[in-house]
Amino acid sequence: MVKERTLVLCVDRDDDLGFKAQIDGPVVGREACLHAATSLGLIDPEDSDVNAIFETVKIYDELVERGEEVAVAVICGNHMNLLEGDRRVASSLDAILARTDSNACILVTDGAEDEYILPIIQSRVPVSSMRRVVVTQMPDLEGTYYILKRLLDDPKISKLVLVPLGLAMLLYAAGYLLGYPEGATIVVVGVIGIYLLFKGMGIDEIFSYFISSLRTSLHGGRFTFVSYITALLLGIVGIILGLISLLDYYTASGFFFQILAFMYGSIVWFTAAGLVASGGKIIDVFLNEREAVRRVVALPFFVLAIGVIAYGASIYILSISEIPGFPIADDAGVKYIIFTTIGGLFCAFFGVYLQSFLGKGGDECELMPVERGA
């Protein structure tokens, strides 16, 4: 029977240790954790992570007094990018588990944000207990104001709150100066709506990953840096042409038809951007990880299939909706939707077939016996 060794683990998902106290995580060992908590407390005595680390050490001491096999550690994420931070937490936890030979975990956090990574921890080690540290304080108006002020001084919080508010006010003021107060209201509401939509759907994380990929490809001398920049420029052209198409074929029939009008002018450029980006990815994989080409070779075919079908669908619906000035008649729109759907499905099927063909070829090479010389 394997003897249980417990890891008392404190989570600092937003990496206040690194951002404020300049202490690189992970921190392993009782003395190292106490040093980290003291250093952070001297920099920012009001940070709740200080209390969480001290609570972690307290639990560790209690278990040691009982004679249990225990290790203690603090893992940190990333202050400005939670996606990269969660990846760092996962890799740090793997290293700590390998170093301490722990097979159980007691998790200590200072709030709900740190508990988001609970599935990451549970995927690597069983969590037998979890403790949330709550700091007791007197809730009055002055204290609330001071807490809000401290939050807004944090770059991570200020980027989420102050930047969209400042941009909205700037657009509103610009609209008044240009003599279009009604248009200014529409633009401000639209900008705030897009921002909330991006946050709600997690699109901002996709952009963060895109920027991180760009930085990695630039530092690594990858071809994807050029292809991603080109795809970004093509996407900007697509947005501009889509807005022009929306103005040309604007209809009051509903928001759905306005989206189709935008798609009609932009989908070709968006598809080209996807093809350039996926083509660059394939070239990089071929040059650096040739055995993994079969996993990405179908990407441009899927992008082309979706773009072709979406283009045909937008033409068909706009052509039968009697939108003034639309250049394609309804009978031609039927032909467009038929041919683009068939072409898109064939393109997707060919991509799947090519991926399967390359996968079989790779498997045959792996199974082929190696002839040895006498």
C-alpha positions as CSV (number, residue, x, y, z in Angstrom):
1,M,0.0,0.0,0.0
2,V,1.4,3.4,-1.1
3,K,1.8,5.8,1.9
4,E,-0.1,9.0,1.5
5,R,2.0,12.2,1.2
6,T,-0.1,15.4,1.2
7,L,0.8,18.6,-0.6
8,V,-0.6,21.7,1.1
9,L,-0.9,24.0,-1.9
10,C,-1.6,27.7,-2.0
11,V,-2.8,29.2,-5.3
12,D,-1.8,32.7,-6.5
13,R,-3.5,32.7,-9.9
14,D,-2.9,36.4,-10.6
15,D,0.8,36.1,-9.6
16,D,0.9,38.9,-7.0
17,L,4.1,37.4,-5.7
18,G,5.8,37.9,-9.0
19,F,4.1,41.2,-9.9
20,K,4.5,43.0,-6.6
21,A,7.3,41.2,-4.6
22,Q,9.4,40.0,-7.6
23,I,9.4,36.4,-6.4
24,D,9.3,33.8,-9.1
25,G,7.0,30.8,-8.5
26,P,6.6,28.1,-7.7
27,V,7.7,28.4,-4.1
28,V,8.4,25.1,-2.3
29,G,9.2,24.5,1.3
30,R,8.1,26.0,4.6
31,E,10.9,28.6,4.9
32,A,10.5,29.7,1.3
33,C,6.8,30.1,1.7
34,L,7.2,32.2,4.9
35,H,9.8,34.4,3.1
36,A,7.4,34.9,0.1
37,A,4.5,35.8,2.4
38,T,6.7,38.2,4.4
39,S,8.1,39.8,1.3
40,L,4.7,40.3,-0.2
41,G,3.4,41.6,3.1
42,L,6.1,44.3,3.3
43,I,5.3,45.4,-0.3
44,D,1.5,45.3,0.1
45,P,0.2,44.5,3.6
46,E,-3.4,44.5,2.3
47,D,-3.0,41.7,-0.2
48,S,-5.2,38.7,0.7
49,D,-2.6,36.3,-0.7
50,V,-0.4,37.1,2.3
51,N,-3.1,35.6,4.6
52,A,-3.6,32.7,2.3
53,I,0.1,31.8,2.4
54,F,0.3,32.1,6.1
55,E,-2.8,29.8,6.4
56,T,-1.1,27.3,4.1
57,V,2.0,27.2,6.4
58,K,-0.3,26.9,9.4
59,I,-2.1,23.8,8.0
60,Y,1.3,22.4,7.1
61,D,2.6,22.8,10.7
62,E,-0.6,21.2,12.1
63,L,-0.2,18.1,9.8
64,V,3.5,17.8,10.7
65,E,2.6,17.8,14.4
66,R,0.3,14.9,13.7
67,G,3.2,13.0,12.2
68,E,1.9,13.0,8.6
69,E,4.0,13.2,5.5
70,V,3.4,16.7,4.2
71,A,4.9,19.1,1.7
72,V,4.0,22.8,1.2
73,A,4.1,25.0,-1.9
74,V,2.8,28.1,-3.5
75,I,2.1,28.1,-7.3
76,C,1.6,31.3,-9.3
77,G,-0.1,32.2,-12.6
78,N,0.2,35.3,-14.7
79,H,-0.9,38.8,-13.6
80,M,-1.9,40.1,-17.0
81,N,-2.8,37.0,-19.0
82,L,-4.9,34.3,-17.2
83,L,-4.7,31.9,-20.1
84,E,-0.9,31.8,-19.9
85,G,-1.1,31.9,-16.2
86,D,-3.3,28.7,-16.0
87,R,-0.7,26.9,-18.3
88,R,2.0,28.0,-15.9
89,V,0.0,26.7,-12.9
90,A,-0.3,23.3,-14.6
91,S,3.4,23.0,-15.5
92,S,4.4,24.2,-12.0
93,L,2.1,21.7,-10.3
94,D,3.6,18.8,-12.4
95,A,7.1,19.8,-11.3
96,I,6.1,20.1,-7.6
97,L,4.4,16.7,-7.6
98,A,7.4,15.1,-9.2
99,R,9.7,16.8,-6.7
100,T,7.7,16.0,-3.6
101,D,6.1,12.6,-4.6
102,S,2.8,13.9,-3.3
103,N,-0.4,11.9,-4.0
104,A,-3.0,14.0,-2.2
105,C,-3.6,17.8,-2.0
106,I,-5.1,20.3,0.4
107,L,-5.9,23.5,-1.6
108,V,-5.8,26.9,0.0
109,T,-7.2,30.0,-1.9
110,D,-8.1,33.6,-1.1
111,G,-11.2,33.8,-3.3
112,A,-13.3,32.4,-6.1
113,E,-10.9,33.5,-8.9
114,D,-8.2,31.1,-7.6
115,E,-10.7,28.3,-7.4
116,Y,-11.2,28.4,-11.2
117,I,-8.1,26.3,-11.6
118,L,-9.5,23.5,-9.3
119,P,-10.2,21.3,-12.4
120,I,-6.5,21.7,-13.4
121,I,-5.3,20.5,-10.0
122,Q,-7.8,17.7,-9.8
123,S,-6.7,16.3,-13.1
124,R,-3.2,15.8,-11.7
125,V,-3.7,15.0,-8.0
126,P,-6.8,14.2,-5.8
127,V,-7.9,17.2,-3.7
128,S,-8.9,15.9,-0.3
129,S,-9.8,19.3,1.2
130,M,-10.1,23.0,0.2
131,R,-9.9,26.1,2.4
132,R,-10.8,29.6,1.4
133,V,-9.2,32.3,3.5
134,V,-11.5,35.3,4.1
135,V,-10.1,38.4,5.7
136,T,-12.4,39.9,8.4
137,Q,-12.8,43.7,8.2
138,M,-15.2,46.5,9.1
139,P,-17.4,47.2,6.0
140,D,-18.0,51.0,6.0
141,L,-18.2,53.6,3.2
142,E,-14.6,54.8,3.6
143,G,-13.3,51.3,3.5
144,T,-15.3,50.5,0.4
145,Y,-14.0,53.6,-1.4
146,Y,-10.4,52.6,-0.5
147,I,-10.9,49.1,-1.7
148,L,-12.3,50.3,-5.0
149,K,-9.3,52.7,-5.3
150,R,-6.9,49.9,-4.7
151,L,-8.6,47.8,-7.3
152,L,-8.5,50.5,-10.0
153,D,-4.8,51.0,-9.3
154,D,-4.2,47.4,-10.3
155,P,-3.3,47.4,-14.1
156,K,-5.3,44.2,-14.6
157,I,-8.5,45.7,-13.2
158,S,-8.0,49.1,-14.8
159,K,-7.6,47.6,-18.3
160,L,-11.0,45.9,-17.9
161,V,-12.8,48.9,-16.5
162,L,-11.1,52.2,-17.3
163,V,-10.1,51.6,-20.9
164,P,-13.6,50.8,-22.2
165,L,-15.2,53.7,-20.2
166,G,-12.5,56.1,-21.4
167,L,-12.9,55.1,-25.0
168,A,-16.7,55.4,-24.8
169,M,-16.4,58.9,-23.3
170,L,-13.9,59.9,-26.0
171,L,-16.1,58.7,-28.8
172,Y,-19.1,60.5,-27.3
173,A,-17.2,63.8,-27.0
174,A,-15.9,63.4,-30.6
175,G,-19.5,62.9,-31.8
176,Y,-20.7,66.0,-30.1
177,L,-17.8,68.0,-31.6
178,L,-18.6,66.8,-35.1
179,G,-22.2,67.7,-34.6
180,Y,-23.7,64.2,-34.5
181,P,-24.9,63.6,-30.9
182,E,-27.3,60.9,-31.9
183,G,-24.6,59.1,-33.9
184,A,-22.3,59.4,-30.9
185,T,-24.8,57.6,-28.7
186,I,-25.1,54.8,-31.2
187,V,-21.4,54.4,-31.5
188,V,-20.8,54.4,-27.7
189,V,-23.5,51.8,-27.1
190,G,-22.2,49.8,-30.0
191,V,-18.6,49.9,-28.7
192,I,-19.6,48.9,-25.1
193,G,-21.8,46.1,-26.6
194,I,-19.0,44.7,-28.6
195,Y,-16.7,44.9,-25.6
196,L,-19.2,43.0,-23.4
197,L,-19.8,40.5,-26.2
198,F,-16.0,39.9,-26.5
199,K,-15.6,39.4,-22.8
200,G,-18.7,37.3,-22.4
201,M,-17.8,34.9,-25.3
202,G,-14.1,34.8,-24.3
203,I,-13.0,36.3,-27.6
204,D,-10.5,38.5,-25.7
205,E,-8.7,35.3,-24.7
206,I,-8.5,34.2,-28.3
207,F,-6.9,37.6,-29.2
208,S,-4.5,37.1,-26.3
209,Y,-3.6,33.7,-27.6
210,F,-3.2,35.2,-31.1
211,I,-0.8,37.8,-29.8
212,S,1.1,35.3,-27.8
213,S,1.4,33.1,-30.9
214,L,2.7,36.1,-32.8
215,R,5.3,36.8,-30.2
216,T,6.4,33.1,-30.1
217,S,6.6,32.9,-33.9
218,L,8.6,36.1,-34.1
219,H,11.1,35.0,-31.5
220,G,11.4,31.6,-33.1
221,G,11.8,32.8,-36.6
222,R,8.7,31.0,-37.8
223,F,6.9,31.6,-41.1
224,T,3.6,31.9,-39.2
225,F,4.6,35.4,-38.0
226,V,4.4,36.7,-41.6
227,S,1.2,34.6,-42.4
228,Y,-0.6,35.8,-39.2
229,I,0.2,39.4,-39.9
230,T,-1.0,39.0,-43.5
231,A,-4.1,37.3,-42.3
232,L,-4.7,40.2,-39.8
233,L,-4.4,42.8,-42.6
234,L,-6.8,40.8,-44.8
235,G,-9.2,40.5,-42.0
236,I,-9.1,44.3,-41.5
237,V,-9.8,44.8,-45.3
238,G,-12.7,42.3,-44.9
239,I,-14.2,44.3,-42.1
240,I,-14.0,47.6,-44.1
241,L,-15.5,46.0,-47.2
242,G,-18.2,44.3,-45.1
243,L,-19.2,47.7,-43.6
244,I,-19.3,49.2,-47.1
245,S,-21.5,46.3,-48.3
246,L,-23.8,46.8,-45.2
247,L,-24.2,50.5,-46.2
248,D,-24.8,49.6,-49.9
249,Y,-27.5,47.0,-49.1
250,Y,-28.8,48.3,-45.8
251,T,-32.4,47.1,-45.1
252,A,-34.7,47.8,-42.2
253,S,-36.0,44.2,-42.5
254,G,-34.0,43.1,-39.5
255,F,-30.6,42.6,-37.9
256,F,-30.2,39.1,-39.5
257,F,-30.3,40.6,-43.0
258,Q,-27.8,43.3,-42.0
259,I,-25.4,40.6,-40.9
260,L,-25.8,38.8,-44.2
261,A,-25.1,42.1,-46.1
262,F,-21.9,42.5,-44.0
263,M,-21.0,38.8,-44.7
264,Y,-21.5,39.2,-48.4
265,G,-18.8,41.9,-48.6
266,S,-16.4,40.4,-46.1
267,I,-16.5,36.6,-46.2
268,V,-14.2,36.3,-49.2
269,W,-11.5,38.3,-47.4
270,F,-12.1,36.5,-44.1
271,T,-11.7,33.2,-46.0
272,A,-8.5,34.4,-47.6
273,A,-7.2,35.4,-44.2
274,G,-8.0,31.9,-42.8
275,L,-6.3,30.3,-45.8
276,V,-3.1,32.4,-45.4
277,A,-2.9,31.7,-41.6
278,S,-3.5,28.0,-41.9
279,G,-1.1,27.7,-44.9
280,G,1.6,29.4,-42.8
281,K,0.9,26.9,-40.0
282,I,1.2,24.0,-42.3
283,I,4.5,25.3,-43.7
284,D,5.9,25.7,-40.1
285,V,4.8,22.3,-39.0
286,F,6.3,20.7,-42.2
287,L,9.6,22.4,-41.6
288,N,9.9,21.8,-37.9
289,E,7.6,18.8,-37.0
290,R,7.0,17.0,-40.2
291,E,5.4,14.0,-38.6
292,A,2.6,16.2,-37.3
293,V,1.6,17.6,-40.7
294,R,-1.4,15.2,-40.9
295,R,-3.0,16.9,-37.9
296,V,-3.1,20.4,-39.6
297,V,-3.3,19.6,-43.3
298,A,-7.1,19.7,-43.3
299,L,-7.3,23.2,-41.8
300,P,-7.3,25.2,-45.1
301,F,-9.9,22.9,-46.7
302,F,-12.3,23.4,-43.7
303,V,-11.7,27.1,-43.8
304,L,-12.4,27.2,-47.6
305,A,-15.5,25.0,-47.2
306,I,-17.0,27.2,-44.5
307,G,-16.2,30.4,-46.4
308,V,-17.7,29.1,-49.7
309,I,-20.9,27.8,-48.1
310,A,-21.4,31.0,-46.1
311,Y,-20.8,33.1,-49.2
312,G,-23.4,31.1,-51.2
313,A,-25.9,31.3,-48.3
314,S,-25.6,35.1,-48.0
315,I,-26.1,35.5,-51.7
316,Y,-29.1,33.3,-51.8
317,I,-31.0,34.9,-48.9
318,L,-30.2,38.4,-50.0
319,S,-31.3,37.7,-53.6
320,I,-34.7,36.4,-52.5
321,S,-35.3,39.2,-50.0
322,E,-35.8,41.9,-52.7
323,I,-33.2,44.2,-51.3
324,P,-32.9,47.3,-53.5
325,G,-29.7,47.4,-55.6
326,F,-28.6,43.9,-54.9
327,P,-26.9,42.7,-58.2
328,I,-27.9,39.0,-58.1
329,A,-31.4,37.9,-59.0
330,D,-33.3,35.2,-57.1
331,D,-32.9,32.5,-59.8
332,A,-29.1,33.1,-59.9
333,G,-29.1,33.0,-56.1
334,V,-30.5,29.5,-56.1
335,K,-27.7,28.4,-58.4
336,Y,-25.1,30.0,-56.1
337,I,-26.4,28.2,-53.0
338,I,-26.4,24.8,-54.8
339,F,-23.0,25.0,-56.3
340,T,-21.3,26.6,-53.3
341,T,-22.8,24.0,-51.0
342,I,-21.7,21.1,-53.2
343,G,-18.2,22.7,-53.6
344,G,-17.8,23.3,-49.9
345,L,-18.8,19.8,-48.9
346,F,-16.5,18.3,-51.5
347,C,-13.6,20.5,-50.2
348,A,-14.2,19.4,-46.6
349,F,-14.4,15.8,-47.7
350,F,-11.1,16.1,-49.6
351,G,-9.5,17.6,-46.5
352,V,-10.7,14.8,-44.3
353,Y,-9.5,12.2,-46.9
354,L,-6.1,13.8,-47.2
355,Q,-5.7,13.9,-43.5
356,S,-6.7,10.2,-43.2
357,F,-4.4,9.3,-46.1
358,L,-1.4,11.0,-44.5
359,G,-2.2,9.4,-41.2
360,K,-2.3,5.9,-42.7
361,G,1.0,6.6,-44.5
362,G,2.6,7.6,-41.2
363,D,1.3,4.5,-39.4
364,E,2.7,2.3,-42.1
365,C,6.1,3.9,-41.8
366,E,6.0,3.3,-38.0
367,L,5.0,-0.3,-38.4
368,M,7.6,-1.1,-41.2
369,P,10.4,-3.3,-39.8
370,V,13.9,-1.9,-39.9
371,E,16.4,-4.0,-41.8
372,R,19.7,-4.4,-40.1
373,G,22.9,-5.2,-41.8
374,A,24.7,-8.4,-41.2
